[in-house]
Amino acid sequence: MLTKFQAKLFFLLGTALFSVVFLFLTFDSMWYVYSHKSNRDLSPSVIAGKEIWERNNCMGCHTILGEGAYYAPDLTKVYERRGPEWIRVFLKDPEAMYPGERKMVKYSFTDAQIEEIIAFLKWNGELDLKGFPPKPDFKQETKTVNVQSANVAPPEKFKQICTACHAVGGSGGNVGPALDAVGNKYDAAYLENWLKDPQKIKPGTAMPKLPLSDLEIKDLTKYLSQLK
C-alpha cells in the first residue's frame, strides 16, 4: 500500500519517464521521415500528382497505403504491378480498354497530368512499407517454356503492357493466362485478329482492346506466333 507521498512520487516519475520516451520516439520518427530517400525523391511532379489524386477524390474508390475505399483495386503497388505504359494507356480512356465493364470515370487528363499521376504512383510504390501490402498467395499453373525459342525479341509494347497481365517463361503478370506456347494454340491470323479487337472475337472477354498501331500488332503477332 503506497503512502500519499509515494503515490504522488510514482505518478510524477512515471509521467516524466513516459514523456521522455514519447518525445524520443517522436524525434526518431520525424528524423526518419525527413532523412529518408523517399523525402529526397519528392519531386514537383510527385506533389502535383498527389494534388490531382486528392482533387479528384481517387480515395473515394481506391486504396493507397492502407487508406481509402475498397470499391476499386488497391493502387499502392500498381506501378510495380502494371508499369507506366499500361497506366498511361488506361488513364487516357478506361472504358476503351474494358468496354462495358469498367466503372472508372474518364477524367480527360492531359498528358502532363497523366505523367504527374504516374510519378505519384511510382513514388508511393517505392516506399519502404516493410512488406505491405502482402503479395497474394497465388501461383499460376503453367507450362514454362524456353522463351529463347522465339526467333525475335519481345517487342517494346509487349514488355510495357502485355507483361502487366500475362507471363512468358515464368516472368510477368498473373491476371491473364500465361502465353507460353501460345503459338501452338493459335495461328498468326487468329492472333492478329485477336489483338485488333478481342471483344469481337470473344464478347465479354477480360482482354482489353489496346490502342495498338498496325505495325505494333504485326510485331506482337510475329513474336507470339513463335512462342512454341
KOLLOFI-771354 format. One line per 5 residues: their letters; for each residue x, y, z of N, C-alpha, C. Coordinates in Angstrom, 3 decimals, m for minus. Layout:
BEGIN
A) X:Y:Z:X:Y:Z:X:Y:Z  ...
% end
This chain:
BEGIN
MLTKF) 0.856:m1.184:0.000:0.000:0.000:0.000:0.896:1.239:0.000  0.747:2.087:m1.001:1.576:3.282:m1.109:1.025:4.386:m0.223  1.957:5.138:0.329:1.529:6.318:1.070:1.153:7.402:0.075  0.560:8.471:0.567:0.163:9.572:m0.313:1.374:10.175:m1.014  2.482:10.311:m0.291:3.711:10.866:m0.873:4.269:9.917:m1.927
QAKLF) 4.292:8.607:m1.636:4.816:7.623:m2.587:3.971:7.567:m3.873  2.657:7.654:m3.728:1.773:7.636:m4.898:2.011:8.864:m5.773  2.191:10.012:m5.109:2.458:11.248:m5.855:3.794:11.169:m6.577  4.803:10.635:m5.878:6.127:10.491:m6.478:6.091:9.511:m7.647  5.366:8.402:m7.484:5.235:7.396:m8.553:4.580:8.012:m9.795
FLLGT) 3.548:8.827:m9.550:2.839:9.470:m10.665:3.762:10.447:m11.403  4.485:11.262:m10.662:5.346:12.267:m11.282:6.503:11.629:m12.037  7.137:10.628:m11.434:8.257:9.957:m12.109:7.781:9.196:m13.338  6.640:8.520:m13.202:6.094:7.790:m14.348:5.737:8.719:m15.495  5.121:9.855:m15.170:4.761:10.838:m16.195:5.996:11.381:m16.883
ALFSV) 7.023:11.691:m16.101:8.269:12.230:m16.665:8.949:11.199:m17.565  9.001:9.962:m17.106:9.660:8.906:m17.876:8.979:8.690:m19.225  7.667:8.537:m19.209:6.955:8.254:m20.450:6.880:9.480:m21.360  6.978:10.673:m20.774:7.052:11.881:m21.594:8.365:11.913:m22.363  9.450:11.526:m21.702:10.759:11.471:m22.356:10.746:10.426:m23.467
VFLFL) 10.156:9.248:m23.178:10.062:8.189:m24.199:9.251:8.664:m25.394  8.130:9.337:m25.124:7.271:9.846:m26.196:8.012:10.862:m27.065  8.726:11.790:m26.419:9.469:12.806:m27.168:10.588:12.174:m27.996  11.241:11.161:m27.441:12.310:10.484:m28.185:11.758:9.767:m29.410  10.651:9.056:m29.228:10.056:8.341:m30.353:9.542:9.308:m31.421
TFDSM) 9.009:10.451:m30.983:8.553:11.466:m31.938:9.725:12.006:m32.741  10.816:12.321:m32.041:12.022:12.828:m32.716:12.570:11.790:m33.686  12.628:10.525:m33.246:13.167:9.458:m34.094:12.308:9.265:m35.342  10.982:9.328:m35.177:10.081:9.159:m36.326:10.242:10.304:m37.317  10.285:11.544:m36.808:10.423:12.699:m37.687:11.783:12.702:m38.380
WYVYS) 12.817:12.293:m37.664:14.150:12.220:m38.277:14.165:11.198:m39.400  13.511:10.055:m39.180:13.458:9.010:m40.204:12.714:9.502:m41.434  11.579:10.186:m41.214:10.768:10.664:m42.339:11.540:11.660:m43.187  12.161:12.646:m42.534:12.797:13.726:m43.290:14.183:13.371:m43.811  14.790:12.314:m43.304:16.108:11.914:m43.805:16.021:10.763:m44.787
HKSNR) 14.821:10.179:m44.942:14.674:9.004:m45.796:14.772:9.394:m47.261  15.189:8.433:m48.069:15.348:8.650:m49.503:14.048:9.123:m50.150  12.912:8.621:m49.679:11.635:8.990:m50.279:11.367:10.486:m50.159  11.857:11.100:m49.083:11.661:12.543:m48.926:12.498:13.314:m49.933  13.701:12.820:m50.216:14.567:13.474:m51.201:14.015:13.303:m52.609
DLSPS) 13.252:12.219:m52.832:12.683:11.953:m54.156:11.334:12.624:m54.369  10.930:13.451:m53.431:9.628:14.106:m53.505:9.709:15.284:m54.479  9.620:14.966:m55.763:9.773:15.962:m56.820:8.479:16.767:m57.008  8.556:17.888:m57.736:7.340:18.666:m58.040:6.284:17.841:m58.767  6.711:16.893:m59.616:5.756:16.043:m60.339:4.993:15.142:m59.379
VIAGK) 5.697:14.610:m58.384:5.045:13.753:m57.389:4.017:14.558:m56.595  4.396:15.767:m56.191:3.487:16.626:m55.427:2.266:16.991:m56.265  2.503:17.321:m57.540:1.388:17.659:m58.433:0.473:16.457:m58.626  1.059:15.250:m58.728:0.259:14.037:m58.869:m0.605:13.787:m57.650  m0.048:14.057:m56.468:m0.832:13.890:m55.228:m1.991:14.881:m55.189
EIWER) m1.754:16.092:m55.661:m2.822:17.093:m55.685:m3.949:16.656:m56.625  m3.587:16.066:m57.765:m4.603:15.551:m58.697:m5.373:14.415:m58.034  m4.644:13.547:m57.336:m5.259:12.424:m56.619:m6.298:12.914:m55.621  m5.942:13.949:m54.866:m6.848:14.462:m53.847:m7.992:15.266:m54.463  m7.695:16.054:m55.478:m8.710:16.902:m56.097:m9.827:16.086:m56.744
NNCMG) m9.469:14.913:m57.266:m10.454:14.060:m57.931:m11.007:12.969:m57.020  m10.658:13.048:m55.728:m11.173:12.112:m54.725:m10.966:10.657:m55.145  m9.761:10.336:m55.579:m9.465:8.962:m56.004:m9.638:7.973:m54.857  m9.433:8.450:m53.614:m9.585:7.571:m52.455:m11.044:7.245:m52.176  m11.953:7.876:m52.925:m13.352:7.504:m52.781:m13.630:6.119:m53.323
CHTIL) m12.726:5.630:m54.180:m12.871:4.290:m54.760:m11.658:3.402:m54.497  m10.478:4.005:m54.557:m9.234:3.240:m54.443:m8.617:3.352:m53.057  m7.763:2.380:m52.746:m6.982:2.392:m51.507:m5.519:2.594:m51.856  m4.827:3.385:m51.039:m3.391:3.557:m51.209:m2.764:3.696:m49.828  m1.704:2.943:m49.582:m1.029:2.933:m48.280:m1.997:2.580:m47.147
GEGAY) m2.979:1.753:m47.469:m3.919:1.302:m46.453:m5.069:2.250:m46.179  m5.119:3.392:m46.883:m6.171:4.373:m46.668:m7.027:4.505:m47.922  m8.334:4.594:m47.739:m9.224:4.793:m48.867:m10.366:3.798:m48.872  m11.052:3.737:m50.004:m12.181:2.832:m50.147:m11.725:1.504:m50.750  m12.608:0.544:m50.743:m12.288:m0.792:m51.257:m13.199:m1.169:m52.422
YAPDL) m13.727:m0.138:m53.080:m14.601:m0.391:m54.229:m13.775:m0.783:m55.452  m12.637:m0.145:m55.618:m11.761:m0.374:m56.767:m10.418:m0.933:m56.283  m9.553:m1.383:m57.191:m8.299:m2.020:m56.782:m7.387:m1.132:m55.941  m6.614:m1.768:m55.075:m5.596:m1.084:m54.298:m4.484:m0.628:m55.249  m4.024:0.597:m55.099:m3.044:1.163:m56.028:m1.675:1.404:m55.388
TKVYE) m1.439:0.860:m54.204:m0.161:1.088:m53.534:1.006:0.613:m54.387  0.884:m0.550:m54.993:1.965:m1.124:m55.790:1.574:m1.244:m57.268  0.665:m0.387:m57.715:0.193:m0.521:m59.101:1.307:m0.226:m60.108  2.235:0.653:m59.766:3.331:0.967:m60.698:4.188:m0.265:m60.937  4.463:m0.986:m59.872:5.252:m2.223:m59.987:4.447:m3.307:m60.689
RRGPE) 3.162:m3.368:m60.405:2.314:m4.440:m60.927:1.979:m4.260:m62.406  1.724:m3.032:m62.822:1.264:m2.768:m64.180:2.309:m2.110:m65.069  3.087:m1.206:m64.499:4.076:m0.485:m65.302:3.518:0.833:m65.824  4.409:1.799:m66.136:3.962:3.140:m66.526:3.176:3.185:m67.830  3.554:2.377:m68.820:2.870:2.443:m70.107:1.433:1.966:m69.989
WIRVF) 1.215:0.887:m69.237:m0.145:0.388:m69.033:m1.000:1.443:m68.339  m0.458:2.060:m67.291:m1.190:3.098:m66.553:m1.501:4.268:m67.481  m0.532:4.634:m68.297:m0.702:5.760:m69.229:m1.849:5.498:m70.203  m1.865:4.312:m70.775:m2.919:3.950:m71.724:m4.277:3.882:m71.028  m4.300:3.299:m69.842:m5.564:3.141:m69.120:m6.172:4.483:m68.745
LKDPE) m5.352:5.417:m68.250:m5.875:6.698:m67.801:m6.416:7.546:m68.945  m5.921:7.323:m70.135:m6.427:8.084:m71.281:m7.896:7.767:m71.540  m8.253:6.489:m71.383:m9.653:6.106:m71.608:m9.919:4.729:m71.004  m10.319:4.677:m69.734:m10.558:3.385:m69.063:m11.613:2.540:m69.772  m12.656:3.178:m70.252:m13.743:2.453:m70.893:m13.297:1.791:m72.186
AMYPG) m12.393:2.443:m72.917:m11.932:1.886:m74.191:m11.179:0.581:m73.976  m10.501:0.462:m72.837:m9.736:m0.754:m72.570:m10.622:m1.893:m72.077  m11.713:m1.549:m71.429:m12.627:m2.575:m70.912:m14.063:m2.172:m71.254  m14.463:m2.315:m72.508:m15.794:m1.874:m72.945:m16.917:m2.500:m72.123  m17.779:m1.645:m71.602:m18.949:m2.132:m70.882:m18.670:m2.711:m69.518
ERKMV) m17.435:m2.645:m69.043:m17.094:m3.254:m67.760:m16.613:m2.238:m66.736  m15.636:m1.423:m67.118:m15.033:m0.518:m66.162:m15.999:0.562:m65.692  m15.996:0.799:m64.386:m16.811:1.850:m63.805:m15.999:3.130:m63.631  m14.711:3.076:m63.952:m13.846:4.228:m63.751:m14.254:5.375:m64.672  m14.297:6.557:m64.085:m14.670:7.746:m64.840:m13.533:8.150:m65.769
KYSFT) m13.880:8.634:m66.961:m12.875:9.192:m67.858:m12.703:10.657:m67.484  m11.561:10.984:m66.880:m11.351:12.333:m66.373:m10.788:13.296:m67.417  m10.431:12.785:m68.582:m9.867:13.630:m69.644:m8.621:14.371:m69.156  m7.737:13.630:m68.481:m6.482:14.213:m68.041:m5.625:14.587:m69.250  m4.852:15.649:m69.098:m3.870:15.984:m70.129:m2.691:15.021:m70.019
DAQIE) m1.852:14.985:m71.041:m0.671:14.120:m70.994:0.221:14.483:m69.813  0.351:15.773:m69.553:1.191:16.217:m68.424:0.618:15.744:m67.093  m0.694:15.809:m66.939:m1.326:15.354:m65.696:m1.170:13.853:m65.513  m1.273:13.105:m66.600:m1.090:11.649:m66.526:0.320:11.320:m66.061  1.301:12.047:m66.574:2.689:11.807:m66.158:2.877:12.139:m64.682
EIIAF) 2.175:13.151:m64.192:2.274:13.522:m62.780:1.618:12.457:m61.895  0.502:11.909:m62.334:m0.145:10.823:m61.584:0.768:9.605:m61.539  1.390:9.295:m62.665:2.311:8.156:m62.718:3.484:8.383:m61.775  4.013:9.610:m61.747:5.126:9.929:m60.845:4.715:9.728:m59.386  3.484:10.127:m59.058:2.975:9.960:m57.692:2.825:8.483:m57.336
LKWNG) 2.267:7.693:m58.253:2.090:6.264:m58.003:3.427:5.545:m57.915  4.386:5.973:m58.718:5.738:5.383:m58.665:6.390:5.681:m57.322  6.263:6.916:m56.858:6.851:7.313:m55.574:6.245:6.492:m54.435  4.932:6.330:m54.448:4.276:5.530:m53.415:4.721:4.073:m53.463  4.833:3.542:m54.679:5.203:2.143:m54.827:6.606:1.831:m54.385
ELDLK) 7.474:2.857:m54.341:8.871:2.638:m53.960:9.133:2.914:m52.484  8.090:3.267:m51.722:8.253:3.468:m50.283:8.579:2.140:m49.603  9.387:2.201:m48.563:9.717:1.002:m47.795:8.592:0.729:m46.805  7.687:m0.141:m47.185:6.495:m0.409:m46.376:6.608:m1.708:m45.585  7.822:m2.240:m45.516:8.064:m3.443:m44.712:7.154:m4.605:m45.092
GFPPK) 6.984:m4.807:m46.408:6.203:m5.945:m46.874:4.725:m5.685:m47.066  4.287:m4.441:m46.844:2.871:m4.108:m47.050:2.703:m3.449:m48.415  1.631:m3.740:m49.119:0.654:m4.803:m48.839:1.224:m6.167:m49.218  0.816:m7.211:m48.538:1.352:m8.541:m48.851:0.938:m8.981:m50.246  1.819:m9.684:m50.904:1.502:m10.195:m52.230:0.568:m11.394:m52.097
PDFKQ) m0.386:m11.523:m53.015:m1.341:m12.635:m52.915:m0.645:m13.982:m53.033  m1.123:m14.919:m52.244:m0.568:m16.270:m52.271:m1.162:m17.008:m53.457  m0.600:m16.729:m54.620:m1.149:m17.294:m55.849:m0.010:m17.728:m56.746  m0.093:m18.923:m57.244:0.916:m19.436:m58.154:0.230:m19.893:m59.421  0.635:m19.285:m60.528:m0.021:m19.614:m61.791:0.399:m21.000:m62.254
ETKTV) m0.599:m21.799:m62.608:m0.332:m23.123:m63.138:m0.058:m22.990:m64.627  1.165:m23.215:m65.024:1.522:m23.053:m66.423:2.725:m23.902:m66.774  2.789:m24.275:m68.003:3.945:m24.982:m68.501:4.929:m23.951:m69.019  6.036:m23.809:m68.326:7.016:m22.806:m68.707:7.904:m23.342:m69.816  8.040:m22.529:m70.859:8.875:m22.932:m71.982:10.089:m22.028:m72.054
NVQSA) 11.014:m22.393:m72.874:12.203:m21.588:m73.089:11.849:m20.434:m74.008  11.873:m19.205:m73.474:11.466:m18.059:m74.273:12.421:m17.802:m75.429  13.593:m18.396:m75.385:14.545:m18.224:m76.484:14.098:m18.989:m77.720  13.003:m19.764:m77.595:12.509:m20.492:m78.759:11.977:m19.534:m79.822  11.626:m18.325:m79.411:11.187:m17.324:m80.377:12.396:m16.749:m81.085
NVAPP) 12.261:m16.559:m82.387:13.372:m16.044:m83.179:13.464:m14.532:m83.133  12.517:m13.880:m82.464:12.539:m12.429:m82.346:12.432:m12.051:m80.874  13.011:m10.917:m80.530:12.935:m10.435:m79.151:11.542:m9.871:m78.889  11.104:m9.874:m77.638:9.784:m9.312:m77.329:9.713:m7.850:m77.746  8.676:m7.456:m78.468:8.519:m6.043:m78.830:8.377:m5.175:m77.583
EKFKQ) 8.665:m3.890:m77.718:8.573:m2.984:m76.582:7.169:m2.947:m75.995  6.154:m2.964:m76.854:4.781:m2.931:m76.352:4.470:m4.145:m75.495  5.049:m5.279:m75.866:4.822:m6.490:m75.074:5.406:m6.312:m73.680  6.625:m5.786:m73.620:7.287:m5.595:m72.327:6.619:m4.493:m71.508  6.064:m3.488:m72.192:5.486:m2.349:m71.491:4.070:m2.602:m71.008
ICTAC) 3.274:m3.343:m71.799:1.852:m3.502:m71.473:1.461:m4.956:m71.222  1.812:m5.838:m72.149:1.312:m7.219:m72.082:1.761:m7.948:m70.820  3.019:m7.697:m70.395:3.531:m8.403:m69.217:2.877:m7.937:m67.925  2.081:m6.868:m67.994:1.348:m6.442:m66.797:0.280:m7.462:m66.422  m0.174:m8.228:m67.419:m1.227:m9.223:m67.181:m0.792:m10.650:m67.490
HAVGG) 0.093:m10.806:m68.463:0.476:m12.137:m68.930:1.932:m12.467:m68.590  2.183:m13.747:m68.407:3.544:m14.220:m68.138:4.064:m15.027:m69.319  5.359:m14.954:m69.533:6.050:m15.783:m70.522:7.345:m16.264:m69.875  7.562:m17.547:m69.926:8.776:m18.085:m69.313:8.819:m17.885:m67.819  7.646:m17.797:m67.172:7.594:m17.632:m65.719:7.750:m16.200:m65.257
SGGNV) 7.861:m15.243:m66.186:8.044:m13.855:m65.819:6.901:m13.017:m66.372  6.284:m12.217:m65.509:5.175:m11.361:m65.935:4.022:m11.420:m64.960  2.877:m10.911:m65.385:1.717:m10.868:m64.507:0.936:m12.160:m64.495  m0.019:m12.239:m63.565:m0.853:m13.444:m63.458:m2.334:m13.116:m63.551  m2.642:m11.933:m64.095:m4.044:m11.555:m64.252:m4.678:m12.359:m65.379
GPALD) m3.980:m12.446:m66.507:m4.438:m13.227:m67.641:m3.667:m14.523:m67.762  m4.035:m15.372:m68.699:m3.327:m16.655:m68.862:m1.890:m16.460:m69.324  m1.039:m17.396:m68.948:0.341:m17.368:m69.422:0.360:m17.602:m70.930  1.309:m16.985:m71.606:1.365:m17.076:m73.067:2.422:m18.050:m73.563  2.935:m18.877:m72.670:3.881:m19.909:m73.083:3.212:m20.834:m74.107
AVGNK) 3.894:m21.072:m75.197:3.409:m21.984:m76.247:2.103:m21.528:m76.876  1.797:m20.208:m76.809:0.565:m19.730:m77.418:0.587:m19.913:m78.937  1.792:m19.972:m79.515:1.916:m20.188:m80.957:1.464:m21.566:m81.391  1.422:m22.515:m80.455:0.920:m23.860:m80.771:m0.612:m23.902:m80.744  m1.203:m22.984:m79.999:m2.657:m22.988:m79.841:m3.354:m22.229:m80.962
YDAAY) m2.757:m21.128:m81.403:m3.420:m20.270:m82.386:m2.459:m19.915:m83.515  m3.000:m19.772:m84.702:m2.156:m19.367:m85.825:m2.015:m17.849:m85.849  m1.157:m17.361:m86.744:m0.849:m15.938:m86.790:m2.077:m15.097:m87.126  m2.937:m15.605:m88.017:m4.123:m14.848:m88.416:m5.059:m14.633:m87.229  m5.245:m15.684:m86.439:m6.124:m15.569:m85.263:m5.538:m14.574:m84.271
LENWL) m4.233:m14.680:m84.015:m3.591:m13.791:m83.056:m3.692:m12.337:m83.494  m3.534:m12.104:m84.795:m3.612:m10.739:m85.302:m5.016:m10.171:m85.125  m6.030:m10.959:m85.460:m7.411:m10.506:m85.291:m7.762:m10.303:m83.820  m7.218:m11.167:m82.976:m7.451:m11.045:m81.537:m6.879:m9.736:m81.006  m5.676:m9.393:m81.417:m5.042:m8.165:m80.951:m5.763:m6.920:m81.468
KDPQK) m6.365:m7.031:m82.630:m7.097:m5.889:m83.186:m8.354:m5.587:m82.390  m9.082:m6.627:m82.001:m10.330:m6.413:m81.259:m10.739:m7.705:m80.548  m10.239:m7.927:m79.323:m10.572:m9.154:m78.575:m12.072:m9.318:m78.353  m12.778:m8.192:m78.118:m14.213:m8.271:m77.845:m14.994:m8.801:m79.046  m14.489:m8.536:m80.246:m15.159:m9.008:m81.454:m15.004:m10.517:m81.593
IKPGT) m13.838:m11.037:m81.192:m13.581:m12.473:m81.273:m14.306:m13.215:m80.157  m14.244:m12.628:m78.950:m14.853:m13.279:m77.793:m15.544:m12.222:m76.932  m16.810:m11.924:m77.207:m17.527:m10.897:m76.448:m17.495:m11.177:m74.942  m17.200:m10.128:m74.174:m17.176:m10.271:m72.724:m15.838:m10.686:m72.161  m14.846:m10.905:m73.024:m13.537:m11.297:m72.529:m12.929:m10.192:m71.681
AMPKL) m12.083:m10.580:m70.747:m11.430:m9.597:m69.882:m10.286:m8.883:m70.591  m9.894:m9.386:m71.744:m8.805:m8.771:m72.510:m9.267:m7.445:m73.101  m8.573:m6.346:m72.790:m8.991:m5.044:m73.317:m8.576:m4.850:m74.774  m9.245:m3.945:m75.431:m8.839:m3.551:m76.774:m7.782:m2.471:m76.625  m6.551:m2.831:m76.888:m5.439:m1.915:m76.680:m5.279:m0.974:m77.875
PLSDL) m4.845:0.249:m77.624:m4.629:1.198:m78.725:m3.321:0.894:m79.445  m3.323:m0.139:m80.262:m2.113:m0.589:m80.959:m2.153:m0.160:m82.420  m1.013:0.235:m82.943:m0.914:0.553:m84.360:m0.817:m0.749:m85.152  m1.012:m0.666:m86.456:m0.917:m1.858:m87.303:0.469:m2.485:m87.207  1.499:m1.647:m87.153:2.867:m2.159:m87.051:3.080:m2.880:m85.725
EIKDL) 2.562:m2.323:m84.638:2.705:m2.959:m83.322:1.967:m4.288:m83.286  0.799:m4.363:m83.913:0.045:m5.619:m83.969:0.829:m6.680:m84.736  1.441:m6.281:m85.826:2.235:m7.237:m86.621:3.448:m7.727:m85.834  4.102:m6.818:m85.120:5.271:m7.205:m84.311:4.866:m8.167:m83.197  3.759:m7.872:m82.542:3.279:m8.740:m81.462:2.840:m10.099:m81.999
TKYLS) 2.172:m10.085:m83.139:1.730:m11.342:m83.753:2.932:m12.210:m84.113  3.942:m11.612:m84.676:5.146:m12.348:m85.057:5.813:m12.973:m83.839  5.878:m12.203:m82.757:6.509:m12.710:m81.546:5.688:m13.839:m80.919  4.396:m13.616:m80.745:3.552:m14.597:m80.076:3.433:m15.896:m80.870  3.376:m15.781:m82.190:3.219:m16.982:m83.023:4.459:m17.871:m82.968
QLK) 5.587:m17.349:m82.517:6.821:m18.139:m82.431:7.080:m18.697:m81.030  6.167:m18.414:m80.104:6.293:m18.988:m78.770:5.686:m20.393:m78.785  6.544:m21.380:m78.973:6.064:m22.762:m79.110:6.855:m23.684:m78.192
% end
